[in-house]
Amino acid sequence: MPGLKPKDIREIVGEIDDQRVTEILALEPTAAELAEAAAWLSDDDAQRHEAAALPAGRVAQICEILAADEMEEEDRRS
């Protein structure tokens, strides 16, 4: 199966800038890993996060990339 394309990434995680897409593509994640990272970041249930194992590997790396993108977006709005 061919790797993810930029449009695939944006379909899963929403609109993100080209730099973040490039960083994610460099990790060569699967769609499942990308979806898991997006789910982790969009879940506001703190108790569930405390009970669940923290993401690891590529999922954790994707979370870091996406979280950095969200922080920059918040800074631009301030």
N, CA, C and O atoms as a Tripos MOL2 file, in Angstrom:
@<TRIPOS>MOLECULE
protein
  312   311    78     0     0
PROTEIN
NO_CHARGES

@<TRIPOS>ATOM
      1 N           0.8400   -1.1780    0.0000 N.3       1 MET1
      2 CA          0.0000    0.0000    0.0000 C.3       1 MET1
      3 C           0.8840    1.2410    0.0000 C.2       1 MET1
      4 O           1.8050    1.3440    0.8100 O.2       1 MET1
      5 N           0.6160    2.1780   -0.8940 N.am      2 PRO2
      6 CA          1.4380    3.3940   -0.9240 C.3       2 PRO2
      7 C           1.2480    4.2240    0.3400 C.2       2 PRO2
      8 O           0.2350    4.1080    1.0290 O.2       2 PRO2
      9 N           2.2400    5.0640    0.6310 N.am      3 GLY3
     10 CA          2.1820    5.8890    1.8360 C.3       3 GLY3
     11 C           1.1130    6.9600    1.7490 C.2       3 GLY3
     12 O           0.4850    7.1700    0.7110 O.2       3 GLY3
     13 N           0.9290    7.6250    2.8700 N.am      4 LEU4
     14 CA         -0.0500    8.6990    2.9410 C.3       4 LEU4
     15 C           0.3820    9.8820    2.0950 C.2       4 LEU4
     16 O           1.5740   10.1230    1.9030 O.2       4 LEU4
     17 N          -0.5770   10.5990    1.6030 N.am      5 LYS5
     18 CA         -0.3550   11.8110    0.8300 C.3       5 LYS5
     19 C          -0.8290   12.9930    1.6890 C.2       5 LYS5
     20 O          -1.5910   12.8010    2.6360 O.2       5 LYS5
     21 N          -0.3780   14.2160    1.3610 N.am      6 PRO6
     22 CA         -0.8030   15.3790    2.1460 C.3       6 PRO6
     23 C          -2.3210   15.4760    2.3100 C.2       6 PRO6
     24 O          -2.8020   15.8170    3.3910 O.2       6 PRO6
     25 N          -3.0720   15.1840    1.2630 N.am      7 LYS7
     26 CA         -4.5410   15.2730    1.3780 C.3       7 LYS7
     27 C          -5.0750   14.2360    2.3590 C.2       7 LYS7
     28 O          -6.0580   14.4920    3.0550 O.2       7 LYS7
     29 N          -4.4340   13.0590    2.4230 N.am      8 ASP8
     30 CA         -4.8490   12.0260    3.3780 C.3       8 ASP8
     31 C          -4.6580   12.5270    4.8110 C.2       8 ASP8
     32 O          -5.5180   12.3290    5.6690 O.2       8 ASP8
     33 N          -3.5350   13.1710    5.0530 N.am      9 ILE9
     34 CA         -3.2290   13.6810    6.3860 C.3       9 ILE9
     35 C          -4.2580   14.7260    6.7920 C.2       9 ILE9
     36 O          -4.7750   14.7010    7.9090 O.2       9 ILE9
     37 N          -4.5490   15.6430    5.8770 N.am     10 ARG10
     38 CA         -5.5130   16.7030    6.1880 C.3      10 ARG10
     39 C          -6.9270   16.1520    6.3670 C.2      10 ARG10
     40 O          -7.7070   16.7010    7.1460 O.2      10 ARG10
     41 N          -7.2610   15.0910    5.6660 N.am     11 GLU11
     42 CA         -8.5810   14.4770    5.8450 C.3      11 GLU11
     43 C          -8.7200   13.8730    7.2410 C.2      11 GLU11
     44 O          -9.8090   13.8580    7.8130 O.2      11 GLU11
     45 N          -7.6130   13.3790    7.7810 N.am     12 ILE12
     46 CA         -7.6450   12.7270    9.0890 C.3      12 ILE12
     47 C          -7.5460   13.7420   10.2280 C.2      12 ILE12
     48 O          -8.2980   13.6570   11.2000 O.2      12 ILE12
     49 N          -6.6220   14.7010   10.1150 N.am     13 VAL13
     50 CA         -6.3660   15.6080   11.2410 C.3      13 VAL13
     51 C          -6.9420   17.0020   11.0570 C.2      13 VAL13
     52 O          -6.9410   17.7920   12.0010 O.2      13 VAL13
     53 N          -7.4250   17.3190    9.8860 N.am     14 GLY14
     54 CA         -7.9170   18.6670    9.6320 C.3      14 GLY14
     55 C          -6.8450   19.5160    8.9800 C.2      14 GLY14
     56 O          -5.7780   19.0280    8.6090 O.2      14 GLY14
     57 N          -7.1470   20.7810    8.8500 N.am     15 GLU15
     58 CA         -6.2450   21.6940    8.1540 C.3      15 GLU15
     59 C          -5.0230   21.9960    9.0170 C.2      15 GLU15
     60 O          -5.1480   22.5070   10.1300 O.2      15 GLU15
     61 N          -3.8530   21.6770    8.4980 N.am     16 ILE16
     62 CA         -2.5790   22.0140    9.1420 C.3      16 ILE16
     63 C          -1.6560   22.5680    8.0820 C.2      16 ILE16
     64 O          -1.8740   22.3530    6.8900 O.2      16 ILE16
     65 N          -0.6220   23.2840    8.5070 N.am     17 ASP17
     66 CA          0.2590   23.9200    7.5360 C.3      17 ASP17
     67 C           1.1690   22.9050    6.8430 C.2      17 ASP17
     68 O           1.3490   21.7800    7.3090 O.2      17 ASP17
     69 N           1.7270   23.3340    5.7310 N.am     18 ASP18
     70 CA          2.5510   22.4500    4.9060 C.3      18 ASP18
     71 C           3.7690   21.9070    5.6430 C.2      18 ASP18
     72 O           4.1780   20.7680    5.4210 O.2      18 ASP18
     73 N           4.3500   22.7280    6.5260 N.am     19 GLN19
     74 CA          5.5260   22.2760    7.2770 C.3      19 GLN19
     75 C           5.1790   21.0760    8.1510 C.2      19 GLN19
     76 O           5.9270   20.1000    8.1990 O.2      19 GLN19
     77 N           4.0490   21.1490    8.8360 N.am     20 ARG20
     78 CA          3.6370   20.0420    9.7050 C.3      20 ARG20
     79 C           3.3220   18.7910    8.8850 C.2      20 ARG20
     80 O           3.6380   17.6740    9.2940 O.2      20 ARG20
     81 N           2.6970   18.9920    7.7280 N.am     21 VAL21
     82 CA          2.4140   17.8500    6.8440 C.3      21 VAL21
     83 C           3.7220   17.1770    6.4490 C.2      21 VAL21
     84 O           3.8260   15.9500    6.4720 O.2      21 VAL21
     85 N           4.7170   17.9770    6.0870 N.am     22 THR22
     86 CA          6.0230   17.4330    5.6950 C.3      22 THR22
     87 C           6.6710   16.6680    6.8450 C.2      22 THR22
     88 O           7.2500   15.6010    6.6410 O.2      22 THR22
     89 N           6.5690   17.2200    8.0600 N.am     23 GLU23
     90 CA          7.1430   16.5510    9.2300 C.3      23 GLU23
     91 C           6.4530   15.2100    9.4810 C.2      23 GLU23
     92 O           7.1060   14.2200    9.8100 O.2      23 GLU23
     93 N           5.1480   15.1880    9.3240 N.am     24 ILE24
     94 CA          4.4010   13.9400    9.5340 C.3      24 ILE24
     95 C           4.7420   12.9280    8.4420 C.2      24 ILE24
     96 O           4.9600   11.7520    8.7310 O.2      24 ILE24
     97 N           4.7900   13.3790    7.1960 N.am     25 LEU25
     98 CA          5.1320   12.4730    6.0930 C.3      25 LEU25
     99 C           6.5070   11.8410    6.2920 C.2      25 LEU25
    100 O           6.7210   10.6810    5.9410 O.2      25 LEU25
    101 N           7.4330   12.6080    6.8570 N.am     26 ALA26
    102 CA          8.7910   12.0940    7.0910 C.3      26 ALA26
    103 C           8.7970   10.9130    8.0540 C.2      26 ALA26
    104 O           9.7030   10.0800    8.0170 O.2      26 ALA26
    105 N           7.7860   10.8430    8.9150 N.am     27 LEU27
    106 CA          7.6880    9.7330    9.8740 C.3      27 LEU27
    107 C           7.1700    8.4540    9.2260 C.2      27 LEU27
    108 O           7.3150    7.3660    9.7830 O.2      27 LEU27
    109 N           6.5660    8.5890    8.0470 N.am     28 GLU28
    110 CA          5.9670    7.4710    7.3140 C.3      28 GLU28
    111 C           4.9420    6.7220    8.1720 C.2      28 GLU28
    112 O           5.0200    5.5010    8.3120 O.2      28 GLU28
    113 N           3.9720    7.4620    8.7490 N.am     29 PRO29
    114 CA          2.9750    6.8000    9.5870 C.3      29 PRO29
    115 C           1.9190    6.0880    8.7670 C.2      29 PRO29
    116 O           1.7490    6.3490    7.5760 O.2      29 PRO29
    117 N           1.2200    5.1900    9.4210 N.am     30 THR30
    118 CA          0.0490    4.5770    8.8110 C.3      30 THR30
    119 C          -1.1450    5.4860    9.0950 C.2      30 THR30
    120 O          -1.0790    6.3670    9.9530 O.2      30 THR30
    121 N          -2.2220    5.2630    8.3720 N.am     31 ALA31
    122 CA         -3.4450    6.0190    8.6170 C.3      31 ALA31
    123 C          -3.9430    5.7630   10.0400 C.2      31 ALA31
    124 O          -4.4630    6.6690   10.6900 O.2      31 ALA31
    125 N          -3.7870    4.5450   10.5160 N.am     32 ALA32
    126 CA         -4.2270    4.1940   11.8700 C.3      32 ALA32
    127 C          -3.4240    4.9680   12.9190 C.2      32 ALA32
    128 O          -3.9940    5.4510   13.8980 O.2      32 ALA32
    129 N          -2.1320    5.0880   12.7290 N.am     33 GLU33
    130 CA         -1.3030    5.8440   13.6790 C.3      33 GLU33
    131 C          -1.6990    7.3160   13.6810 C.2      33 GLU33
    132 O          -1.7850    7.9460   14.7350 O.2      33 GLU33
    133 N          -1.9360    7.8490   12.5010 N.am     34 LEU34
    134 CA         -2.3380    9.2410   12.3900 C.3      34 LEU34
    135 C          -3.6940    9.4730   13.0600 C.2      34 LEU34
    136 O          -3.8770   10.4590   13.7740 O.2      34 LEU34
    137 N          -4.6300    8.5740   12.8300 N.am     35 ALA35
    138 CA         -5.9540    8.6830   13.4470 C.3      35 ALA35
    139 C          -5.8590    8.5700   14.9670 C.2      35 ALA35
    140 O          -6.5660    9.2740   15.6880 O.2      35 ALA35
    141 N          -4.9990    7.6960   15.4500 N.am     36 GLU36
    142 CA         -4.8310    7.5440   16.8950 C.3      36 GLU36
    143 C          -4.2840    8.8230   17.5160 C.2      36 GLU36
    144 O          -4.7500    9.2490   18.5730 O.2      36 GLU36
    145 N          -3.2990    9.4350   16.8660 N.am     37 ALA37
    146 CA         -2.7380   10.6920   17.3700 C.3      37 ALA37
    147 C          -3.7980   11.7920   17.3620 C.2      37 ALA37
    148 O          -3.9140   12.5500   18.3240 O.2      37 ALA37
    149 N          -4.5610   11.8790   16.2930 N.am     38 ALA38
    150 CA         -5.6050   12.8970   16.2040 C.3      38 ALA38
    151 C          -6.6550   12.6730   17.2960 C.2      38 ALA38
    152 O          -7.1390   13.6310   17.8980 O.2      38 ALA38
    153 N          -6.9990   11.4340   17.5460 N.am     39 ALA39
    154 CA         -7.9750   11.1170   18.5890 C.3      39 ALA39
    155 C          -7.4410   11.5130   19.9610 C.2      39 ALA39
    156 O          -8.1820   12.0570   20.7800 O.2      39 ALA39
    157 N          -6.1760   11.2460   20.2150 N.am     40 TRP40
    158 CA         -5.5720   11.6030   21.4920 C.3      40 TRP40
    159 C          -5.6660   13.0940   21.7330 C.2      40 TRP40
    160 O          -6.0050   13.5380   22.8300 O.2      40 TRP40
    161 N          -5.3620   13.8680   20.6990 N.am     41 LEU41
    162 CA         -5.3470   15.3170   20.8700 C.3      41 LEU41
    163 C          -6.7380   15.9260   20.9220 C.2      41 LEU41
    164 O          -6.9180   17.0000   21.4950 O.2      41 LEU41
    165 N          -7.7050   15.2730   20.3460 N.am     42 SER42
    166 CA         -9.0530   15.8360   20.3340 C.3      42 SER42
    167 C          -9.8900   15.3760   21.5110 C.2      42 SER42
    168 O         -10.9790   15.9090   21.7280 O.2      42 SER42
    169 N          -9.4210   14.4070   22.2770 N.am     43 ASP43
    170 CA        -10.1700   13.8690   23.4090 C.3      43 ASP43
    171 C          -9.9620   14.7470   24.6340 C.2      43 ASP43
    172 O          -8.8380   14.9030   25.1110 O.2      43 ASP43
    173 N         -11.0460   15.3180   25.1400 N.am     44 ASP44
    174 CA        -10.9700   16.1970   26.3030 C.3      44 ASP44
    175 C         -11.2190   15.4690   27.6220 C.2      44 ASP44
    176 O         -11.2580   16.1010   28.6770 O.2      44 ASP44
    177 N         -11.3840   14.1770   27.5760 N.am     45 ASP45
    178 CA        -11.6950   13.4140   28.7770 C.3      45 ASP45
    179 C         -10.4050   13.1260   29.5520 C.2      45 ASP45
    180 O          -9.7040   12.1590   29.2530 O.2      45 ASP45
    181 N         -10.0990   13.9480   30.5290 N.am     46 ALA46
    182 CA         -8.8410   13.8230   31.2750 C.3      46 ALA46
    183 C          -8.7400   12.4960   32.0080 C.2      46 ALA46
    184 O          -7.6550   11.9190   32.0830 O.2      46 ALA46
    185 N          -9.8330   12.0040   32.5450 N.am     47 GLN47
    186 CA         -9.7780   10.7340   33.2700 C.3      47 GLN47
    187 C          -9.3960    9.6010   32.3300 C.2      47 GLN47
    188 O          -8.6410    8.7060   32.7120 O.2      47 GLN47
    189 N          -9.9010    9.6300   31.1240 N.am     48 ARG48
    190 CA         -9.5510    8.5790   30.1680 C.3      48 ARG48
    191 C          -8.0650    8.6380   29.8460 C.2      48 ARG48
    192 O          -7.4050    7.6040   29.7420 O.2      48 ARG48
    193 N          -7.5370    9.8520   29.6890 N.am     49 HIS49
    194 CA         -6.1080    9.9930   29.4130 C.3      49 HIS49
    195 C          -5.2670    9.4570   30.5670 C.2      49 HIS49
    196 O          -4.2320    8.8290   30.3450 O.2      49 HIS49
    197 N          -5.7060    9.7000   31.7870 N.am     50 GLU50
    198 CA         -4.9550    9.2150   32.9430 C.3      50 GLU50
    199 C          -4.9480    7.6940   32.9940 C.2      50 GLU50
    200 O          -3.9520    7.0900   33.3900 O.2      50 GLU50
    201 N          -6.0440    7.0770   32.5980 N.am     51 ALA51
    202 CA         -6.1530    5.6250   32.6690 C.3      51 ALA51
    203 C          -5.4660    4.9350   31.4940 C.2      51 ALA51
    204 O          -5.0110    3.7990   31.6240 O.2      51 ALA51
    205 N          -5.3890    5.6020   30.3650 N.am     52 ALA52
    206 CA         -4.8170    4.9990   29.1610 C.3      52 ALA52
    207 C          -3.3040    5.1830   29.1360 C.2      52 ALA52
    208 O          -2.7610    6.1370   29.6930 O.2      52 ALA52
    209 N          -2.6610    4.2650   28.4900 N.am     53 ALA53
    210 CA         -1.2180    4.3930   28.3000 C.3      53 ALA53
    211 C          -0.9450    5.5640   27.3680 C.2      53 ALA53
    212 O          -1.6650    5.7870   26.3950 O.2      53 ALA53
    213 N           0.0920    6.2960   27.6820 N.am     54 LEU54
    214 CA          0.4630    7.4150   26.8190 C.3      54 LEU54
    215 C           0.8780    6.8900   25.4470 C.2      54 LEU54
    216 O           1.4030    5.7820   25.3330 O.2      54 LEU54
    217 N           0.6420    7.6840   24.4130 N.am     55 PRO55
    218 CA          1.0640    7.2280   23.0970 C.3      55 PRO55
    219 C           2.5840    7.0810   23.0500 C.2      55 PRO55
    220 O           3.3180    7.7500   23.7780 O.2      55 PRO55
    221 N           3.0260    6.1930   22.1800 N.am     56 ALA56
    222 CA          4.4590    5.9460   22.0500 C.3      56 ALA56
    223 C           4.8180    5.8870   20.5690 C.2      56 ALA56
    224 O           3.9390    5.8620   19.7080 O.2      56 ALA56
    225 N           6.0920    5.8660   20.2890 N.am     57 GLY57
    226 CA          6.5740    5.7100   18.9250 C.3      57 GLY57
    227 C           6.0980    6.8160   18.0020 C.2      57 GLY57
    228 O           6.0940    7.9920   18.3680 O.2      57 GLY57
    229 N           5.6940    6.4240   16.7990 N.am     58 ARG58
    230 CA          5.2660    7.4080   15.8020 C.3      58 ARG58
    231 C           4.0240    8.1600   16.2490 C.2      58 ARG58
    232 O           3.8800    9.3430   15.9440 O.2      58 ARG58
    233 N           3.1270    7.4970   16.9650 N.am     59 VAL59
    234 CA          1.9200    8.1770   17.4370 C.3      59 VAL59
    235 C           2.3170    9.3450   18.3470 C.2      59 VAL59
    236 O           1.7670   10.4390   18.2210 O.2      59 VAL59
    237 N           3.2510    9.1250   19.2450 N.am     60 ALA60
    238 CA          3.7160   10.1930   20.1360 C.3      60 ALA60
    239 C           4.3760   11.3090   19.3340 C.2      60 ALA60
    240 O           4.1660   12.4850   19.6290 O.2      60 ALA60
    241 N           5.1640   10.9590   18.3320 N.am     61 GLN61
    242 CA          5.8140   11.9680   17.5030 C.3      61 GLN61
    243 C           4.7870   12.8020   16.7440 C.2      61 GLN61
    244 O           4.9310   14.0200   16.6340 O.2      61 GLN61
    245 N           3.7670   12.1580   16.2290 N.am     62 ILE62
    246 CA          2.7050   12.8770   15.5210 C.3      62 ILE62
    247 C           1.9800   13.8030   16.4920 C.2      62 ILE62
    248 O           1.6750   14.9450   16.1480 O.2      62 ILE62
    249 N           1.7050   13.3220   17.6930 N.am     63 CYS63
    250 CA          1.0570   14.1570   18.7070 C.3      63 CYS63
    251 C           1.8810   15.4150   18.9650 C.2      63 CYS63
    252 O           1.3220   16.5060   19.0700 O.2      63 CYS63
    253 N           3.1820   15.2790   19.0670 N.am     64 GLU64
    254 CA          4.0500   16.4300   19.3040 C.3      64 GLU64
    255 C           3.9620   17.4310   18.1550 C.2      64 GLU64
    256 O           3.8870   18.6380   18.3840 O.2      64 GLU64
    257 N           3.9710   16.9330   16.9300 N.am     65 ILE65
    258 CA          3.8830   17.8080   15.7520 C.3      65 ILE65
    259 C           2.5470   18.5360   15.7360 C.2      65 ILE65
    260 O           2.5010   19.7490   15.5310 O.2      65 ILE65
    261 N           1.4710   17.8090   15.9480 N.am     66 LEU66
    262 CA          0.1450   18.4120   15.9120 C.3      66 LEU66
    263 C          -0.0640   19.3710   17.0850 C.2      66 LEU66
    264 O          -0.6940   20.4160   16.9220 O.2      66 LEU66
    265 N           0.4520   19.0290   18.2510 N.am     67 ALA67
    266 CA          0.3130   19.9080   19.4080 C.3      67 ALA67
    267 C           1.0790   21.2070   19.1840 C.2      67 ALA67
    268 O           0.6070   22.2760   19.5710 O.2      67 ALA67
    269 N           2.2510   21.1300   18.5670 N.am     68 ALA68
    270 CA          3.0220   22.3320   18.2610 C.3      68 ALA68
    271 C           2.2420   23.2180   17.2940 C.2      68 ALA68
    272 O           2.2540   24.4420   17.4280 O.2      68 ALA68
    273 N           1.5720   22.6150   16.3310 N.am     69 ASP69
    274 CA          0.7720   23.3620   15.3730 C.3      69 ASP69
    275 C          -0.3810   24.0620   16.0840 C.2      69 ASP69
    276 O          -0.6810   25.2180   15.7870 O.2      69 ASP69
    277 N          -1.0240   23.3770   17.0140 N.am     70 GLU70
    278 CA         -2.1320   23.9680   17.7720 C.3      70 GLU70
    279 C          -1.6450   25.1240   18.6400 C.2      70 GLU70
    280 O          -2.3290   26.1420   18.7450 O.2      70 GLU70
    281 N          -0.4700   24.9850   19.2650 N.am     71 MET71
    282 CA          0.0680   26.0540   20.1040 C.3      71 MET71
    283 C           0.3970   27.2830   19.2650 C.2      71 MET71
    284 O           0.1380   28.4060   19.6960 O.2      71 MET71
    285 N           0.9600   27.0930   18.0810 N.am     72 GLU72
    286 CA          1.2650   28.2210   17.2110 C.3      72 GLU72
    287 C          -0.0100   28.9210   16.7640 C.2      72 GLU72
    288 O          -0.0480   30.1480   16.6780 O.2      72 GLU72
    289 N          -1.0530   28.1490   16.4810 N.am     73 GLU73
    290 CA         -2.3390   28.7310   16.0850 C.3      73 GLU73
    291 C          -2.9070   29.5780   17.2200 C.2      73 GLU73
    292 O          -3.4290   30.6650   16.9730 O.2      73 GLU73
    293 N          -2.8150   29.1010   18.4500 N.am     74 GLU74
    294 CA         -3.2850   29.8620   19.6060 C.3      74 GLU74
    295 C          -2.4960   31.1500   19.7780 C.2      74 GLU74
    296 O          -3.0660   32.1910   20.1040 O.2      74 GLU74
    297 N          -1.1690   31.0840   19.5560 N.am     75 ASP75
    298 CA         -0.3230   32.2720   19.6640 C.3      75 ASP75
    299 C          -0.7160   33.3170   18.6280 C.2      75 ASP75
    300 O          -0.7010   34.5130   18.9210 O.2      75 ASP75
    301 N          -1.0680   32.8810   17.4180 N.am     76 ARG76
    302 CA         -1.4560   33.8160   16.3670 C.3      76 ARG76
    303 C          -2.7780   34.5010   16.7040 C.2      76 ARG76
    304 O          -2.9950   35.6550   16.3360 O.2      76 ARG76
    305 N          -3.6580   33.7890   17.4040 N.am     77 ARG77
    306 CA         -4.9520   34.3650   17.7650 C.3      77 ARG77
    307 C          -4.8230   35.3560   18.9220 C.2      77 ARG77
    308 O          -5.6860   36.2190   19.0860 O.2      77 ARG77
    309 N          -3.7620   35.2490   19.7300 N.am     78 SER78
    310 CA         -3.5970   36.1210   20.9060 C.3      78 SER78
    311 C          -3.1470   37.4940   20.5270 C.2      78 SER78
    312 O          -2.9610   38.3450   21.3970 O.2      78 SER78
@<TRIPOS>BOND
     1     1     2 1
     2     2     3 1
     3     3     4 2
     4     3     5 am
     5     5     6 1
     6     6     7 1
     7     7     8 2
     8     7     9 am
     9     9    10 1
    10    10    11 1
    11    11    12 2
    12    11    13 am
    13    13    14 1
    14    14    15 1
    15    15    16 2
    16    15    17 am
    17    17    18 1
    18    18    19 1
    19    19    20 2
    20    19    21 am
    21    21    22 1
    22    22    23 1
    23    23    24 2
    24    23    25 am
    25    25    26 1
    26    26    27 1
    27    27    28 2
    28    27    29 am
    29    29    30 1
    30    30    31 1
    31    31    32 2
    32    31    33 am
    33    33    34 1
    34    34    35 1
    35    35    36 2
    36    35    37 am
    37    37    38 1
    38    38    39 1
    39    39    40 2
    40    39    41 am
    41    41    42 1
    42    42    43 1
    43    43    44 2
    44    43    45 am
    45    45    46 1
    46    46    47 1
    47    47    48 2
    48    47    49 am
    49    49    50 1
    50    50    51 1
    51    51    52 2
    52    51    53 am
    53    53    54 1
    54    54    55 1
    55    55    56 2
    56    55    57 am
    57    57    58 1
    58    58    59 1
    59    59    60 2
    60    59    61 am
    61    61    62 1
    62    62    63 1
    63    63    64 2
    64    63    65 am
    65    65    66 1
    66    66    67 1
    67    67    68 2
    68    67    69 am
    69    69    70 1
    70    70    71 1
    71    71    72 2
    72    71    73 am
    73    73    74 1
    74    74    75 1
    75    75    76 2
    76    75    77 am
    77    77    78 1
    78    78    79 1
    79    79    80 2
    80    79    81 am
    81    81    82 1
    82    82    83 1
    83    83    84 2
    84    83    85 am
    85    85    86 1
    86    86    87 1
    87    87    88 2
    88    87    89 am
    89    89    90 1
    90    90    91 1
    91    91    92 2
    92    91    93 am
    93    93    94 1
    94    94    95 1
    95    95    96 2
    96    95    97 am
    97    97    98 1
    98    98    99 1
    99    99   100 2
   100    99   101 am
   101   101   102 1
   102   102   103 1
   103   103   104 2
   104   103   105 am
   105   105   106 1
   106   106   107 1
   107   107   108 2
   108   107   109 am
   109   109   110 1
   110   110   111 1
   111   111   112 2
   112   111   113 am
   113   113   114 1
   114   114   115 1
   115   115   116 2
   116   115   117 am
   117   117   118 1
   118   118   119 1
   119   119   120 2
   120   119   121 am
   121   121   122 1
   122   122   123 1
   123   123   124 2
   124   123   125 am
   125   125   126 1
   126   126   127 1
   127   127   128 2
   128   127   129 am
   129   129   130 1
   130   130   131 1
   131   131   132 2
   132   131   133 am
   133   133   134 1
   134   134   135 1
   135   135   136 2
   136   135   137 am
   137   137   138 1
   138   138   139 1
   139   139   140 2
   140   139   141 am
   141   141   142 1
   142   142   143 1
   143   143   144 2
   144   143   145 am
   145   145   146 1
   146   146   147 1
   147   147   148 2
   148   147   149 am
   149   149   150 1
   150   150   151 1
   151   151   152 2
   152   151   153 am
   153   153   154 1
   154   154   155 1
   155   155   156 2
   156   155   157 am
   157   157   158 1
   158   158   159 1
   159   159   160 2
   160   159   161 am
   161   161   162 1
   162   162   163 1
   163   163   164 2
   164   163   165 am
   165   165   166 1
   166   166   167 1
   167   167   168 2
   168   167   169 am
   169   169   170 1
   170   170   171 1
   171   171   172 2
   172   171   173 am
   173   173   174 1
   174   174   175 1
   175   175   176 2
   176   175   177 am
   177   177   178 1
   178   178   179 1
   179   179   180 2
   180   179   181 am
   181   181   182 1
   182   182   183 1
   183   183   184 2
   184   183   185 am
   185   185   186 1
   186   186   187 1
   187   187   188 2
   188   187   189 am
   189   189   190 1
   190   190   191 1
   191   191   192 2
   192   191   193 am
   193   193   194 1
   194   194   195 1
   195   195   196 2
   196   195   197 am
   197   197   198 1
   198   198   199 1
   199   199   200 2
   200   199   201 am
   201   201   202 1
   202   202   203 1
   203   203   204 2
   204   203   205 am
   205   205   206 1
   206   206   207 1
   207   207   208 2
   208   207   209 am
   209   209   210 1
   210   210   211 1
   211   211   212 2
   212   211   213 am
   213   213   214 1
   214   214   215 1
   215   215   216 2
   216   215   217 am
   217   217   218 1
   218   218   219 1
   219   219   220 2
   220   219   221 am
   221   221   222 1
   222   222   223 1
   223   223   224 2
   224   223   225 am
   225   225   226 1
   226   226   227 1
   227   227   228 2
   228   227   229 am
   229   229   230 1
   230   230   231 1
   231   231   232 2
   232   231   233 am
   233   233   234 1
   234   234   235 1
   235   235   236 2
   236   235   237 am
   237   237   238 1
   238   238   239 1
   239   239   240 2
   240   239   241 am
   241   241   242 1
   242   242   243 1
   243   243   244 2
   244   243   245 am
   245   245   246 1
   246   246   247 1
   247   247   248 2
   248   247   249 am
   249   249   250 1
   250   250   251 1
   251   251   252 2
   252   251   253 am
   253   253   254 1
   254   254   255 1
   255   255   256 2
   256   255   257 am
   257   257   258 1
   258   258   259 1
   259   259   260 2
   260   259   261 am
   261   261   262 1
   262   262   263 1
   263   263   264 2
   264   263   265 am
   265   265   266 1
   266   266   267 1
   267   267   268 2
   268   267   269 am
   269   269   270 1
   270   270   271 1
   271   271   272 2
   272   271   273 am
   273   273   274 1
   274   274   275 1
   275   275   276 2
   276   275   277 am
   277   277   278 1
   278   278   279 1
   279   279   280 2
   280   279   281 am
   281   281   282 1
   282   282   283 1
   283   283   284 2
   284   283   285 am
   285   285   286 1
   286   286   287 1
   287   287   288 2
   288   287   289 am
   289   289   290 1
   290   290   291 1
   291   291   292 2
   292   291   293 am
   293   293   294 1
   294   294   295 1
   295   295   296 2
   296   295   297 am
   297   297   298 1
   298   298   299 1
   299   299   300 2
   300   299   301 am
   301   301   302 1
   302   302   303 1
   303   303   304 2
   304   303   305 am
   305   305   306 1
   306   306   307 1
   307   307   308 2
   308   307   309 am
   309   309   310 1
   310   310   311 1
   311   311   312 2
@<TRIPOS>SUBSTRUCTURE
     1 MET1         2 RESIDUE 1 A MET
     2 PRO2         6 RESIDUE 1 A PRO
     3 GLY3        10 RESIDUE 1 A GLY
     4 LEU4        14 RESIDUE 1 A LEU
     5 LYS5        18 RESIDUE 1 A LYS
     6 PRO6        22 RESIDUE 1 A PRO
     7 LYS7        26 RESIDUE 1 A LYS
     8 ASP8        30 RESIDUE 1 A ASP
     9 ILE9        34 RESIDUE 1 A ILE
    10 ARG10       38 RESIDUE 1 A ARG
    11 GLU11       42 RESIDUE 1 A GLU
    12 ILE12       46 RESIDUE 1 A ILE
    13 VAL13       50 RESIDUE 1 A VAL
    14 GLY14       54 RESIDUE 1 A GLY
    15 GLU15       58 RESIDUE 1 A GLU
    16 ILE16       62 RESIDUE 1 A ILE
    17 ASP17       66 RESIDUE 1 A ASP
    18 ASP18       70 RESIDUE 1 A ASP
    19 GLN19       74 RESIDUE 1 A GLN
    20 ARG20       78 RESIDUE 1 A ARG
    21 VAL21       82 RESIDUE 1 A VAL
    22 THR22       86 RESIDUE 1 A THR
    23 GLU23       90 RESIDUE 1 A GLU
    24 ILE24       94 RESIDUE 1 A ILE
    25 LEU25       98 RESIDUE 1 A LEU
    26 ALA26      102 RESIDUE 1 A ALA
    27 LEU27      106 RESIDUE 1 A LEU
    28 GLU28      110 RESIDUE 1 A GLU
    29 PRO29      114 RESIDUE 1 A PRO
    30 THR30      118 RESIDUE 1 A THR
    31 ALA31      122 RESIDUE 1 A ALA
    32 ALA32      126 RESIDUE 1 A ALA
    33 GLU33      130 RESIDUE 1 A GLU
    34 LEU34      134 RESIDUE 1 A LEU
    35 ALA35      138 RESIDUE 1 A ALA
    36 GLU36      142 RESIDUE 1 A GLU
    37 ALA37      146 RESIDUE 1 A ALA
    38 ALA38      150 RESIDUE 1 A ALA
    39 ALA39      154 RESIDUE 1 A ALA
    40 TRP40      158 RESIDUE 1 A TRP
    41 LEU41      162 RESIDUE 1 A LEU
    42 SER42      166 RESIDUE 1 A SER
    43 ASP43      170 RESIDUE 1 A ASP
    44 ASP44      174 RESIDUE 1 A ASP
    45 ASP45      178 RESIDUE 1 A ASP
    46 ALA46      182 RESIDUE 1 A ALA
    47 GLN47      186 RESIDUE 1 A GLN
    48 ARG48      190 RESIDUE 1 A ARG
    49 HIS49      194 RESIDUE 1 A HIS
    50 GLU50      198 RESIDUE 1 A GLU
    51 ALA51      202 RESIDUE 1 A ALA
    52 ALA52      206 RESIDUE 1 A ALA
    53 ALA53      210 RESIDUE 1 A ALA
    54 LEU54      214 RESIDUE 1 A LEU
    55 PRO55      218 RESIDUE 1 A PRO
    56 ALA56      222 RESIDUE 1 A ALA
    57 GLY57      226 RESIDUE 1 A GLY
    58 ARG58      230 RESIDUE 1 A ARG
    59 VAL59      234 RESIDUE 1 A VAL
    60 ALA60      238 RESIDUE 1 A ALA
    61 GLN61      242 RESIDUE 1 A GLN
    62 ILE62      246 RESIDUE 1 A ILE
    63 CYS63      250 RESIDUE 1 A CYS
    64 GLU64      254 RESIDUE 1 A GLU
    65 ILE65      258 RESIDUE 1 A ILE
    66 LEU66      262 RESIDUE 1 A LEU
    67 ALA67      266 RESIDUE 1 A ALA
    68 ALA68      270 RESIDUE 1 A ALA
    69 ASP69      274 RESIDUE 1 A ASP
    70 GLU70      278 RESIDUE 1 A GLU
    71 MET71      282 RESIDUE 1 A MET
    72 GLU72      286 RESIDUE 1 A GLU
    73 GLU73      290 RESIDUE 1 A GLU
    74 GLU74      294 RESIDUE 1 A GLU
    75 ASP75      298 RESIDUE 1 A ASP
    76 ARG76      302 RESIDUE 1 A ARG
    77 ARG77      306 RESIDUE 1 A ARG
    78 SER78      310 RESIDUE 1 A SER
